[in-house]
């Protein structure tokens, strides 16, 4: 019996080692905006960026575990300014607003993000792959001074004044589908598109809370990145 268990253990270990592979990569983004209101006025400018490195372990043909973690300043999204695509236009306008507000704290957004995930490959054909990530994400967000509330009053979120920062914690649990394409044995390009799941937001020292559940599968809500396998 002991010999059988040893043989099974060695066999399982050998299969795991034959598929096991570490990988690293991630996503990044950057926008820079400049607003001119004409002669006699000062131009406004600023920038936003996101840096989300990612590491993981491919432990079988179809399964991997990884962690995405990084830092975001503002809202780096170079969306289309097109009324035919309101979502992309809204991303572009909001990103521009965070760029221009980054130097004077009017709309200064900073975020630390940690998001472990379990990835399962649904379909593979050659270098093409369709997968889904089961993600648990945690964001620690700081909103700069003078940010107005959703109601447009002079108060900050909740009951705080407009002269204080708001510390926000968000938790999300969901599924994020994506596609990948291997350009070689060690390099793979990845695109994650939308999500389905649950989100919860709370503001430190305030009663403000927000819970959301939804589905958003949209090619415009895409996070692009690259993975390097070792």
Secondary structure, 3 states (H helix, E strand, C coil): CHHHHHHHHHHHHHHHHHHCEEEEEEEEEEEEEEECCCCCCCCEEEEEEEEEEEEEEECCCCEEEEEEEEEEECCCCCCCCCCCCHHHHHHHHHHHHHHHHCCCCCCCEEEEEEEEEEEEEEEEECCEEEEEEEEEEEEEEEECCCCCCCCCCCCCCCCCCCCCCEEEEEEEEEEEEEEEEECCCCEEEEEEECEEEEEEEEECCCCCEEEEEEEECCCCCEEEEEEEEC
